[in-house]
Amino acid sequence: MTELELMRKKIDEIDEKLLVLFKERLEVSKQIGILKKKYKMNIFDPEREKQIISEATEHMPDNERKYTESFLHNLMDISKEVQSE
């Protein structure tokens, strides 16, 4: 196996783990959506999103921060969509 193939295999393994966690997150997001509807709460909580991104990127170098912010924004957008269903 070439070095490139080994690295791709590692990425595939990481992706598998991410997808398991993503599925779990979707399920929890559905439950949160049900609770927010029950208690007539807004789906979008800008302060919470800002806090999550701030804490996640606080100690990251600038060249990684923008990717992490993008990832988290996309993840939260999907969660809001699931909560709205």
Residue, then its C-alpha position, 0 to 999 in steps of 0.5 A: m500500500t502506498e503512503l497516499e493509500l494509507m493516508r486515505k484509509k486513515i481518512d476513511e476511518i475518521d469519516e466512519k467515526l464522524l458519521v456515527l457521531f453525526k447520526e447521534r447528533l441528528e437524533v439528539s437534535k430531533q429531541i431538542g426540536i421537540l422540546k423547543k416546540k413544546y416550550k415555544m422556544n426559538i430554534f435559532d439561539p444566536e448567543r449559544e452558537k456564538q459561544i460554541i464557536s468561540e469556545a471551540t476555536e479559542h486556542m486554535p491557530d488562525n489557519e485552522r480557525k476558519y475551517t472549524e468555524s465553517f464546519l460548526h456553522n454547517l453542523m448547526d445549520i443542519s441541526k436547526e433544519v432537523q429541529s424545525e421539522 
